[in-house]
Amino acid sequence: MRKTKYHIYLDEKEYRQVMESLVNLRNNLITQGKYTDLADEVLCKLINAKKKKIKIKYV
């Protein structure tokens, strides 16, 4: 069975906020002594994601 792929388009501000949130989540998990595997995986995917410039038309 094939996994569904999702696409998300973020501007620089949103990208930075998502990155900071994931780092904060990871730090909180570390202080609680819990596993950080999921946060690490999402951070790696976010860092390695392709950057694509798109034009937005406002009507």
mmCIF file as Biopython writes it, N, C-alpha, C and O atoms, coordinates in Angstrom:
data_model
#
loop_
_atom_site.group_PDB
_atom_site.id
_atom_site.type_symbol
_atom_site.label_atom_id
_atom_site.label_alt_id
_atom_site.label_comp_id
_atom_site.label_asym_id
_atom_site.label_entity_id
_atom_site.label_seq_id
_atom_site.pdbx_PDB_ins_code
_atom_site.Cartn_x
_atom_site.Cartn_y
_atom_site.Cartn_z
_atom_site.occupancy
_atom_site.B_iso_or_equiv
_atom_site.auth_seq_id
_atom_site.auth_asym_id
_atom_site.pdbx_PDB_model_num
ATOM 1   N N  . MET A ? 1  ? 0.841  -1.177 0.000  1.0 0.0 1  A 1 
ATOM 2   C CA . MET A ? 1  ? 0.000  0.000  0.000  1.0 0.0 1  A 1 
ATOM 3   C C  . MET A ? 1  ? 0.883  1.236  0.000  1.0 0.0 1  A 1 
ATOM 4   O O  . MET A ? 1  ? 1.886  1.298  0.711  1.0 0.0 1  A 1 
ATOM 5   N N  . ARG A ? 2  ? 0.513  2.183  -0.777 1.0 0.0 2  A 1 
ATOM 6   C CA . ARG A ? 2  ? 1.320  3.379  -0.951 1.0 0.0 2  A 1 
ATOM 7   C C  . ARG A ? 2  ? 0.900  4.461  0.035  1.0 0.0 2  A 1 
ATOM 8   O O  . ARG A ? 2  ? -0.290 4.680  0.262  1.0 0.0 2  A 1 
ATOM 9   N N  . LYS A ? 3  ? 1.886  5.135  0.617  1.0 0.0 3  A 1 
ATOM 10  C CA . LYS A ? 3  ? 1.596  6.202  1.567  1.0 0.0 3  A 1 
ATOM 11  C C  . LYS A ? 3  ? 1.187  7.466  0.825  1.0 0.0 3  A 1 
ATOM 12  O O  . LYS A ? 3  ? 1.697  7.751  -0.259 1.0 0.0 3  A 1 
ATOM 13  N N  . THR A ? 4  ? 0.284  8.206  1.401  1.0 0.0 4  A 1 
ATOM 14  C CA . THR A ? 4  ? -0.155 9.463  0.810  1.0 0.0 4  A 1 
ATOM 15  C C  . THR A ? 4  ? 0.873  10.540 1.089  1.0 0.0 4  A 1 
ATOM 16  O O  . THR A ? 4  ? 1.355  10.673 2.215  1.0 0.0 4  A 1 
ATOM 17  N N  . LYS A ? 5  ? 1.209  11.307 0.066  1.0 0.0 5  A 1 
ATOM 18  C CA . LYS A ? 5  ? 2.151  12.408 0.239  1.0 0.0 5  A 1 
ATOM 19  C C  . LYS A ? 5  ? 1.388  13.708 0.412  1.0 0.0 5  A 1 
ATOM 20  O O  . LYS A ? 5  ? 0.371  13.947 -0.239 1.0 0.0 5  A 1 
ATOM 21  N N  . TYR A ? 6  ? 1.895  14.530 1.290  1.0 0.0 6  A 1 
ATOM 22  C CA . TYR A ? 6  ? 1.290  15.818 1.535  1.0 0.0 6  A 1 
ATOM 23  C C  . TYR A ? 6  ? 2.295  16.914 1.187  1.0 0.0 6  A 1 
ATOM 24  O O  . TYR A ? 6  ? 3.498  16.752 1.392  1.0 0.0 6  A 1 
ATOM 25  N N  . HIS A ? 7  ? 1.794  18.019 0.665  1.0 0.0 7  A 1 
ATOM 26  C CA . HIS A ? 7  ? 2.634  19.157 0.322  1.0 0.0 7  A 1 
ATOM 27  C C  . HIS A ? 7  ? 2.192  20.344 1.160  1.0 0.0 7  A 1 
ATOM 28  O O  . HIS A ? 7  ? 0.999  20.581 1.347  1.0 0.0 7  A 1 
ATOM 29  N N  . ILE A ? 8  ? 3.157  21.075 1.654  1.0 0.0 8  A 1 
ATOM 30  C CA . ILE A ? 8  ? 2.847  22.257 2.439  1.0 0.0 8  A 1 
ATOM 31  C C  . ILE A ? 8  ? 3.713  23.390 1.909  1.0 0.0 8  A 1 
ATOM 32  O O  . ILE A ? 8  ? 4.906  23.207 1.667  1.0 0.0 8  A 1 
ATOM 33  N N  . TYR A ? 9  ? 3.119  24.544 1.733  1.0 0.0 9  A 1 
ATOM 34  C CA . TYR A ? 9  ? 3.827  25.704 1.223  1.0 0.0 9  A 1 
ATOM 35  C C  . TYR A ? 9  ? 3.940  26.726 2.341  1.0 0.0 9  A 1 
ATOM 36  O O  . TYR A ? 9  ? 2.931  27.189 2.872  1.0 0.0 9  A 1 
ATOM 37  N N  . LEU A ? 10 ? 5.172  27.077 2.697  1.0 0.0 10 A 1 
ATOM 38  C CA . LEU A ? 10 ? 5.432  28.012 3.779  1.0 0.0 10 A 1 
ATOM 39  C C  . LEU A ? 10 ? 6.274  29.171 3.280  1.0 0.0 10 A 1 
ATOM 40  O O  . LEU A ? 10 ? 7.164  28.990 2.448  1.0 0.0 10 A 1 
ATOM 41  N N  . ASP A ? 11 ? 5.989  30.367 3.793  1.0 0.0 11 A 1 
ATOM 42  C CA . ASP A ? 11 ? 6.901  31.469 3.515  1.0 0.0 11 A 1 
ATOM 43  C C  . ASP A ? 11 ? 8.014  31.432 4.577  1.0 0.0 11 A 1 
ATOM 44  O O  . ASP A ? 11 ? 8.014  30.559 5.445  1.0 0.0 11 A 1 
ATOM 45  N N  . GLU A ? 12 ? 8.941  32.364 4.505  1.0 0.0 12 A 1 
ATOM 46  C CA . GLU A ? 12 ? 10.100 32.341 5.404  1.0 0.0 12 A 1 
ATOM 47  C C  . GLU A ? 12 ? 9.697  32.428 6.872  1.0 0.0 12 A 1 
ATOM 48  O O  . GLU A ? 12 ? 10.265 31.735 7.716  1.0 0.0 12 A 1 
ATOM 49  N N  . LYS A ? 13 ? 8.723  33.274 7.178  1.0 0.0 13 A 1 
ATOM 50  C CA . LYS A ? 13 ? 8.287  33.455 8.559  1.0 0.0 13 A 1 
ATOM 51  C C  . LYS A ? 13 ? 7.646  32.176 9.099  1.0 0.0 13 A 1 
ATOM 52  O O  . LYS A ? 13 ? 7.937  31.759 10.220 1.0 0.0 13 A 1 
ATOM 53  N N  . GLU A ? 14 ? 6.789  31.566 8.313  1.0 0.0 14 A 1 
ATOM 54  C CA . GLU A ? 14 ? 6.126  30.332 8.736  1.0 0.0 14 A 1 
ATOM 55  C C  . GLU A ? 14 ? 7.131  29.191 8.885  1.0 0.0 14 A 1 
ATOM 56  O O  . GLU A ? 14 ? 7.042  28.395 9.819  1.0 0.0 14 A 1 
ATOM 57  N N  . TYR A ? 15 ? 8.088  29.118 7.958  1.0 0.0 15 A 1 
ATOM 58  C CA . TYR A ? 15 ? 9.124  28.090 8.014  1.0 0.0 15 A 1 
ATOM 59  C C  . TYR A ? 15 ? 9.919  28.220 9.314  1.0 0.0 15 A 1 
ATOM 60  O O  . TYR A ? 15 ? 10.185 27.226 9.989  1.0 0.0 15 A 1 
ATOM 61  N N  . ARG A ? 16 ? 10.290 29.437 9.652  1.0 0.0 16 A 1 
ATOM 62  C CA . ARG A ? 16 ? 11.051 29.694 10.868 1.0 0.0 16 A 1 
ATOM 63  C C  . ARG A ? 16 ? 10.241 29.318 12.113 1.0 0.0 16 A 1 
ATOM 64  O O  . ARG A ? 16 ? 10.786 28.747 13.058 1.0 0.0 16 A 1 
ATOM 65  N N  . GLN A ? 17 ? 8.946  29.635 12.116 1.0 0.0 17 A 1 
ATOM 66  C CA . GLN A ? 17 ? 8.094  29.308 13.257 1.0 0.0 17 A 1 
ATOM 67  C C  . GLN A ? 17 ? 7.944  27.797 13.430 1.0 0.0 17 A 1 
ATOM 68  O O  . GLN A ? 17 ? 7.977  27.296 14.554 1.0 0.0 17 A 1 
ATOM 69  N N  . VAL A ? 18 ? 7.782  27.081 12.342 1.0 0.0 18 A 1 
ATOM 70  C CA . VAL A ? 18 ? 7.671  25.624 12.413 1.0 0.0 18 A 1 
ATOM 71  C C  . VAL A ? 18 ? 8.968  25.027 12.933 1.0 0.0 18 A 1 
ATOM 72  O O  . VAL A ? 18 ? 8.953  24.121 13.766 1.0 0.0 18 A 1 
ATOM 73  N N  . MET A ? 19 ? 10.092 25.538 12.438 1.0 0.0 19 A 1 
ATOM 74  C CA . MET A ? 19 ? 11.396 25.044 12.866 1.0 0.0 19 A 1 
ATOM 75  C C  . MET A ? 19 ? 11.605 25.292 14.360 1.0 0.0 19 A 1 
ATOM 76  O O  . MET A ? 19 ? 12.044 24.394 15.078 1.0 0.0 19 A 1 
ATOM 77  N N  . GLU A ? 20 ? 11.295 26.501 14.835 1.0 0.0 20 A 1 
ATOM 78  C CA . GLU A ? 20 ? 11.453 26.819 16.254 1.0 0.0 20 A 1 
ATOM 79  C C  . GLU A ? 20 ? 10.536 25.955 17.117 1.0 0.0 20 A 1 
ATOM 80  O O  . GLU A ? 20 ? 10.935 25.509 18.193 1.0 0.0 20 A 1 
ATOM 81  N N  . SER A ? 21 ? 9.318  25.718 16.653 1.0 0.0 21 A 1 
ATOM 82  C CA . SER A ? 21 ? 8.373  24.896 17.410 1.0 0.0 21 A 1 
ATOM 83  C C  . SER A ? 21 ? 8.872  23.459 17.539 1.0 0.0 21 A 1 
ATOM 84  O O  . SER A ? 21 ? 8.765  22.851 18.605 1.0 0.0 21 A 1 
ATOM 85  N N  . LEU A ? 22 ? 9.411  22.926 16.459 1.0 0.0 22 A 1 
ATOM 86  C CA . LEU A ? 22 ? 9.926  21.561 16.510 1.0 0.0 22 A 1 
ATOM 87  C C  . LEU A ? 22 ? 11.149 21.449 17.422 1.0 0.0 22 A 1 
ATOM 88  O O  . LEU A ? 22 ? 11.303 20.460 18.140 1.0 0.0 22 A 1 
ATOM 89  N N  . VAL A ? 23 ? 12.006 22.448 17.393 1.0 0.0 23 A 1 
ATOM 90  C CA . VAL A ? 23 ? 13.182 22.439 18.266 1.0 0.0 23 A 1 
ATOM 91  C C  . VAL A ? 23 ? 12.746 22.550 19.733 1.0 0.0 23 A 1 
ATOM 92  O O  . VAL A ? 23 ? 13.291 21.868 20.600 1.0 0.0 23 A 1 
ATOM 93  N N  . ASN A ? 24 ? 11.758 23.414 20.003 1.0 0.0 24 A 1 
ATOM 94  C CA . ASN A ? 24 ? 11.250 23.538 21.371 1.0 0.0 24 A 1 
ATOM 95  C C  . ASN A ? 24 ? 10.598 22.242 21.837 1.0 0.0 24 A 1 
ATOM 96  O O  . ASN A ? 24 ? 10.786 21.831 22.982 1.0 0.0 24 A 1 
ATOM 97  N N  . LEU A ? 25 ? 9.832  21.593 20.958 1.0 0.0 25 A 1 
ATOM 98  C CA . LEU A ? 25 ? 9.218  20.310 21.293 1.0 0.0 25 A 1 
ATOM 99  C C  . LEU A ? 25 ? 10.288 19.283 21.616 1.0 0.0 25 A 1 
ATOM 100 O O  . LEU A ? 25 ? 10.170 18.545 22.594 1.0 0.0 25 A 1 
ATOM 101 N N  . ARG A ? 26 ? 11.326 19.232 20.802 1.0 0.0 26 A 1 
ATOM 102 C CA . ARG A ? 26 ? 12.411 18.284 21.018 1.0 0.0 26 A 1 
ATOM 103 C C  . ARG A ? 26 ? 13.104 18.537 22.351 1.0 0.0 26 A 1 
ATOM 104 O O  . ARG A ? 26 ? 13.398 17.598 23.090 1.0 0.0 26 A 1 
ATOM 105 N N  . ASN A ? 27 ? 13.367 19.816 22.662 1.0 0.0 27 A 1 
ATOM 106 C CA . ASN A ? 27 ? 14.013 20.158 23.923 1.0 0.0 27 A 1 
ATOM 107 C C  . ASN A ? 27 ? 13.142 19.776 25.117 1.0 0.0 27 A 1 
ATOM 108 O O  . ASN A ? 27 ? 13.653 19.286 26.125 1.0 0.0 27 A 1 
ATOM 109 N N  . ASN A ? 28 ? 11.821 19.999 25.009 1.0 0.0 28 A 1 
ATOM 110 C CA . ASN A ? 28 ? 10.910 19.613 26.089 1.0 0.0 28 A 1 
ATOM 111 C C  . ASN A ? 28 ? 10.893 18.103 26.292 1.0 0.0 28 A 1 
ATOM 112 O O  . ASN A ? 28 ? 10.860 17.627 27.427 1.0 0.0 28 A 1 
ATOM 113 N N  . LEU A ? 29 ? 10.915 17.358 25.203 1.0 0.0 29 A 1 
ATOM 114 C CA . LEU A ? 29 ? 10.941 15.906 25.309 1.0 0.0 29 A 1 
ATOM 115 C C  . LEU A ? 29 ? 12.230 15.425 25.959 1.0 0.0 29 A 1 
ATOM 116 O O  . LEU A ? 29 ? 12.215 14.470 26.736 1.0 0.0 29 A 1 
ATOM 117 N N  . ILE A ? 30 ? 13.334 16.072 25.651 1.0 0.0 30 A 1 
ATOM 118 C CA . ILE A ? 30 ? 14.620 15.699 26.249 1.0 0.0 30 A 1 
ATOM 119 C C  . ILE A ? 30 ? 14.595 15.959 27.750 1.0 0.0 30 A 1 
ATOM 120 O O  . ILE A ? 30 ? 15.054 15.123 28.528 1.0 0.0 30 A 1 
ATOM 121 N N  . THR A ? 31 ? 14.064 17.109 28.167 1.0 0.0 31 A 1 
ATOM 122 C CA . THR A ? 31 ? 14.021 17.414 29.597 1.0 0.0 31 A 1 
ATOM 123 C C  . THR A ? 31 ? 13.089 16.468 30.354 1.0 0.0 31 A 1 
ATOM 124 O O  . THR A ? 31 ? 13.303 16.208 31.538 1.0 0.0 31 A 1 
ATOM 125 N N  . GLN A ? 32 ? 12.062 15.954 29.688 1.0 0.0 32 A 1 
ATOM 126 C CA . GLN A ? 32 ? 11.143 15.008 30.317 1.0 0.0 32 A 1 
ATOM 127 C C  . GLN A ? 32 ? 11.675 13.580 30.270 1.0 0.0 32 A 1 
ATOM 128 O O  . GLN A ? 32 ? 11.096 12.682 30.881 1.0 0.0 32 A 1 
ATOM 129 N N  . GLY A ? 33 ? 12.762 13.370 29.556 1.0 0.0 33 A 1 
ATOM 130 C CA . GLY A ? 33 ? 13.353 12.039 29.462 1.0 0.0 33 A 1 
ATOM 131 C C  . GLY A ? 33 ? 12.623 11.120 28.502 1.0 0.0 33 A 1 
ATOM 132 O O  . GLY A ? 33 ? 12.715 9.898  28.621 1.0 0.0 33 A 1 
ATOM 133 N N  . LYS A ? 34 ? 11.901 11.693 27.554 1.0 0.0 34 A 1 
ATOM 134 C CA . LYS A ? 34 ? 11.150 10.891 26.585 1.0 0.0 34 A 1 
ATOM 135 C C  . LYS A ? 34 ? 11.929 10.788 25.279 1.0 0.0 34 A 1 
ATOM 136 O O  . LYS A ? 34 ? 12.919 11.490 25.071 1.0 0.0 34 A 1 
ATOM 137 N N  . TYR A ? 35 ? 11.466 9.904  24.410 1.0 0.0 35 A 1 
ATOM 138 C CA . TYR A ? 35 ? 12.106 9.712  23.114 1.0 0.0 35 A 1 
ATOM 139 C C  . TYR A ? 35 ? 11.807 10.888 22.184 1.0 0.0 35 A 1 
ATOM 140 O O  . TYR A ? 35 ? 10.710 11.445 22.201 1.0 0.0 35 A 1 
ATOM 141 N N  . THR A ? 36 ? 12.799 11.253 21.376 1.0 0.0 36 A 1 
ATOM 142 C CA . THR A ? 36 ? 12.651 12.386 20.453 1.0 0.0 36 A 1 
ATOM 143 C C  . THR A ? 36 ? 12.666 11.931 18.998 1.0 0.0 36 A 1 
ATOM 144 O O  . THR A ? 36 ? 12.885 12.743 18.099 1.0 0.0 36 A 1 
ATOM 145 N N  . ASP A ? 37 ? 12.438 10.658 18.761 1.0 0.0 37 A 1 
ATOM 146 C CA . ASP A ? 37 ? 12.548 10.102 17.410 1.0 0.0 37 A 1 
ATOM 147 C C  . ASP A ? 37 ? 11.624 10.797 16.411 1.0 0.0 37 A 1 
ATOM 148 O O  . ASP A ? 37 ? 12.046 11.144 15.307 1.0 0.0 37 A 1 
ATOM 149 N N  . LEU A ? 38 ? 10.379 10.997 16.794 1.0 0.0 38 A 1 
ATOM 150 C CA . LEU A ? 38 ? 9.415  11.590 15.878 1.0 0.0 38 A 1 
ATOM 151 C C  . LEU A ? 38 ? 9.780  13.040 15.545 1.0 0.0 38 A 1 
ATOM 152 O O  . LEU A ? 38 ? 9.736  13.443 14.383 1.0 0.0 38 A 1 
ATOM 153 N N  . ALA A ? 39 ? 10.138 13.819 16.565 1.0 0.0 39 A 1 
ATOM 154 C CA . ALA A ? 39 ? 10.528 15.217 16.339 1.0 0.0 39 A 1 
ATOM 155 C C  . ALA A ? 39 ? 11.782 15.287 15.472 1.0 0.0 39 A 1 
ATOM 156 O O  . ALA A ? 39 ? 11.883 16.146 14.596 1.0 0.0 39 A 1 
ATOM 157 N N  . ASP A ? 40 ? 12.730 14.395 15.710 1.0 0.0 40 A 1 
ATOM 158 C CA . ASP A ? 40 ? 13.953 14.363 14.903 1.0 0.0 40 A 1 
ATOM 159 C C  . ASP A ? 40 ? 13.650 14.044 13.445 1.0 0.0 40 A 1 
ATOM 160 O O  . ASP A ? 40 ? 14.217 14.653 12.537 1.0 0.0 40 A 1 
ATOM 161 N N  . GLU A ? 41 ? 12.754 13.086 13.227 1.0 0.0 41 A 1 
ATOM 162 C CA . GLU A ? 41 ? 12.400 12.687 11.868 1.0 0.0 41 A 1 
ATOM 163 C C  . GLU A ? 41 ? 11.739 13.842 11.106 1.0 0.0 41 A 1 
ATOM 164 O O  . GLU A ? 41 ? 12.061 14.088 9.943  1.0 0.0 41 A 1 
ATOM 165 N N  . VAL A ? 42 ? 10.821 14.543 11.761 1.0 0.0 42 A 1 
ATOM 166 C CA . VAL A ? 42 ? 10.139 15.660 11.107 1.0 0.0 42 A 1 
ATOM 167 C C  . VAL A ? 42 ? 11.116 16.800 10.854 1.0 0.0 42 A 1 
ATOM 168 O O  . VAL A ? 42 ? 11.059 17.436 9.802  1.0 0.0 42 A 1 
ATOM 169 N N  . LEU A ? 43 ? 12.011 17.069 11.800 1.0 0.0 43 A 1 
ATOM 170 C CA . LEU A ? 43 ? 13.027 18.108 11.591 1.0 0.0 43 A 1 
ATOM 171 C C  . LEU A ? 43 ? 13.911 17.784 10.387 1.0 0.0 43 A 1 
ATOM 172 O O  . LEU A ? 43 ? 14.201 18.665 9.578  1.0 0.0 43 A 1 
ATOM 173 N N  . CYS A ? 44 ? 14.334 16.543 10.267 1.0 0.0 44 A 1 
ATOM 174 C CA . CYS A ? 44 ? 15.168 16.149 9.124  1.0 0.0 44 A 1 
ATOM 175 C C  . CYS A ? 44 ? 14.421 16.311 7.811  1.0 0.0 44 A 1 
ATOM 176 O O  . CYS A ? 44 ? 14.995 16.765 6.821  1.0 0.0 44 A 1 
ATOM 177 N N  . LYS A ? 45 ? 13.142 15.943 7.795  1.0 0.0 45 A 1 
ATOM 178 C CA . LYS A ? 45 ? 12.356 16.102 6.575  1.0 0.0 45 A 1 
ATOM 179 C C  . LYS A ? 45 ? 12.178 17.568 6.223  1.0 0.0 45 A 1 
ATOM 180 O O  . LYS A ? 45 ? 12.213 17.935 5.049  1.0 0.0 45 A 1 
ATOM 181 N N  . LEU A ? 46 ? 11.987 18.403 7.226  1.0 0.0 46 A 1 
ATOM 182 C CA . LEU A ? 46 ? 11.815 19.831 6.984  1.0 0.0 46 A 1 
ATOM 183 C C  . LEU A ? 46 ? 13.108 20.463 6.463  1.0 0.0 46 A 1 
ATOM 184 O O  . LEU A ? 46 ? 13.078 21.282 5.545  1.0 0.0 46 A 1 
ATOM 185 N N  . ILE A ? 47 ? 14.219 20.085 7.042  1.0 0.0 47 A 1 
ATOM 186 C CA . ILE A ? 47 ? 15.507 20.649 6.621  1.0 0.0 47 A 1 
ATOM 187 C C  . ILE A ? 47 ? 15.856 20.209 5.201  1.0 0.0 47 A 1 
ATOM 188 O O  . ILE A ? 47 ? 16.368 21.004 4.413  1.0 0.0 47 A 1 
ATOM 189 N N  . ASN A ? 48 ? 15.582 18.950 4.873  1.0 0.0 48 A 1 
ATOM 190 C CA . ASN A ? 48 ? 15.960 18.396 3.568  1.0 0.0 48 A 1 
ATOM 191 C C  . ASN A ? 48 ? 14.921 18.614 2.479  1.0 0.0 48 A 1 
ATOM 192 O O  . ASN A ? 48 ? 15.120 18.180 1.345  1.0 0.0 48 A 1 
ATOM 193 N N  . ALA A ? 49 ? 13.821 19.274 2.800  1.0 0.0 49 A 1 
ATOM 194 C CA . ALA A ? 49 ? 12.764 19.481 1.815  1.0 0.0 49 A 1 
ATOM 195 C C  . ALA A ? 49 ? 13.232 20.424 0.717  1.0 0.0 49 A 1 
ATOM 196 O O  . ALA A ? 49 ? 14.008 21.348 0.958  1.0 0.0 49 A 1 
ATOM 197 N N  . LYS A ? 50 ? 12.747 20.173 -0.486 1.0 0.0 50 A 1 
ATOM 198 C CA . LYS A ? 50 ? 13.092 21.028 -1.618 1.0 0.0 50 A 1 
ATOM 199 C C  . LYS A ? 50 ? 12.417 22.379 -1.461 1.0 0.0 50 A 1 
ATOM 200 O O  . LYS A ? 50 ? 11.279 22.477 -1.003 1.0 0.0 50 A 1 
ATOM 201 N N  . LYS A ? 51 ? 13.132 23.399 -1.844 1.0 0.0 51 A 1 
ATOM 202 C CA . LYS A ? 51 ? 12.580 24.749 -1.825 1.0 0.0 51 A 1 
ATOM 203 C C  . LYS A ? 51 ? 12.050 25.061 -3.220 1.0 0.0 51 A 1 
ATOM 204 O O  . LYS A ? 51 ? 12.735 24.824 -4.215 1.0 0.0 51 A 1 
ATOM 205 N N  . LYS A ? 52 ? 10.853 25.581 -3.291 1.0 0.0 52 A 1 
ATOM 206 C CA . LYS A ? 52 ? 10.236 25.869 -4.574 1.0 0.0 52 A 1 
ATOM 207 C C  . LYS A ? 52 ? 9.594  27.246 -4.506 1.0 0.0 52 A 1 
ATOM 208 O O  . LYS A ? 52 ? 8.812  27.534 -3.601 1.0 0.0 52 A 1 
ATOM 209 N N  . LYS A ? 53 ? 9.929  28.081 -5.461 1.0 0.0 53 A 1 
ATOM 210 C CA . LYS A ? 53 ? 9.332  29.403 -5.521 1.0 0.0 53 A 1 
ATOM 211 C C  . LYS A ? 53 ? 8.067  29.337 -6.361 1.0 0.0 53 A 1 
ATOM 212 O O  . LYS A ? 53 ? 8.064  28.783 -7.460 1.0 0.0 53 A 1 
ATOM 213 N N  . ILE A ? 54 ? 7.001  29.906 -5.833 1.0 0.0 54 A 1 
ATOM 214 C CA . ILE A ? 54 ? 5.749  29.929 -6.562 1.0 0.0 54 A 1 
ATOM 215 C C  . ILE A ? 54 ? 5.224  31.360 -6.588 1.0 0.0 54 A 1 
ATOM 216 O O  . ILE A ? 54 ? 5.516  32.165 -5.703 1.0 0.0 54 A 1 
ATOM 217 N N  . LYS A ? 55 ? 4.460  31.649 -7.602 1.0 0.0 55 A 1 
ATOM 218 C CA . LYS A ? 55 ? 3.848  32.952 -7.712 1.0 0.0 55 A 1 
ATOM 219 C C  . LYS A ? 55 ? 2.407  32.862 -7.236 1.0 0.0 55 A 1 
ATOM 220 O O  . LYS A ? 55 ? 1.690  31.918 -7.571 1.0 0.0 55 A 1 
ATOM 221 N N  . ILE A ? 56 ? 1.995  33.832 -6.468 1.0 0.0 56 A 1 
ATOM 222 C CA . ILE A ? 56 ? 0.640  33.856 -5.934 1.0 0.0 56 A 1 
ATOM 223 C C  . ILE A ? 56 ? -0.082 35.051 -6.535 1.0 0.0 56 A 1 
ATOM 224 O O  . ILE A ? 56 ? 0.389  36.185 -6.448 1.0 0.0 56 A 1 
ATOM 225 N N  . LYS A ? 57 ? -1.223 34.786 -7.140 1.0 0.0 57 A 1 
ATOM 226 C CA . LYS A ? 57 ? -2.038 35.848 -7.701 1.0 0.0 57 A 1 
ATOM 227 C C  . LYS A ? 57 ? -3.206 36.115 -6.774 1.0 0.0 57 A 1 
ATOM 228 O O  . LYS A ? 57 ? -3.973 35.209 -6.447 1.0 0.0 57 A 1 
ATOM 229 N N  . TYR A ? 58 ? -3.337 37.340 -6.359 1.0 0.0 58 A 1 
ATOM 230 C CA . TYR A ? 58 ? -4.465 37.722 -5.531 1.0 0.0 58 A 1 
ATOM 231 C C  . TYR A ? 58 ? -5.546 38.325 -6.422 1.0 0.0 58 A 1 
ATOM 232 O O  . TYR A ? 58 ? -5.278 39.228 -7.215 1.0 0.0 58 A 1 
ATOM 233 N N  . VAL A ? 59 ? -6.760 37.821 -6.285 1.0 0.0 59 A 1 
ATOM 234 C CA . VAL A ? 59 ? -7.861 38.270 -7.116 1.0 0.0 59 A 1 
ATOM 235 C C  . VAL A ? 59 ? -8.770 39.157 -6.311 1.0 0.0 59 A 1 
ATOM 236 O O  . VAL A ? 59 ? -9.772 39.648 -6.831 1.0 0.0 59 A 1 
#
